[in-house]
Amino acid sequence: MQFKDWEELKRLCPITNGTWNKEFLYEYLVQSCNQNFSKQIEAFFLKYRNDEQLADLLFSFLLDNDYDGSDSQMGAAYFISKMDKQLLKGKKELLLKAQKNEVHWKRPFPHDEHLEWLEK
């Protein structure tokens, strides 16, 4: 989809009353790769760094071959890397599965950097 400005995209807020809308979340992830909206979308996601449902949805985009090659996977990998580390420790299996991807941009931590916290 094309959005003329942030206000138009913001109307598709992917969370309402604590419930995530996967279709709208997909749009936010795709649009996060658009320079026009990247800062606003990053600020939006930072408010939900501790949200387990969001983490699960991000991993579902990242690890689902139906989204292969989509900007949604690039956005999901990026925002997984910004999630709370304690939360990600609880998702260790999913994170390690994502880290094994041969495509570097599909890895939340592309060069396995800073993963020692997973073992602590």
RABEL-V986928 format. One line per field, one symbol per residue. ss: DSSP state (@ for helix, = for strand, . for the rest). psi: psi as a letter, one per 20 degrees, with the letter a starting at -180 (. if undefined). burial: b if it has 24 or more other C-alpha atoms within 12 Angstrom, else e. A space follows every 10 residues. Layout:
ss->???
psi->???
burial->???
//
This chain:
ss->.....@@@@@ ....==..== .@@@@@@@@@ @......@@@ @@@@@@.... .@@@@@@@@@ @@@.@@@... @@@@@@@@@@ @...@@@@@. .@@@@@@@@. ...@@@.... .....@@@@.
psi->qpphrhhghh ikpippkjpp ohghgggggg ihiohhiggg hghghhikhj ohgggggghh ghioihjpiq hhhggggghg iiqphgghhi kgggghghhi piohiiphnh kkqkjhhhi.
burial->eeeeeeeebe ebbbbeeeeb ebeebbbbbb bbbbeebeeb bbebbeebbe bbbbbbbbbb bbbeeeeeeb bbbbbbbbbb bbbbbebbbe bbebbbebbe beeebbbbbb eeeeeeeeee
//
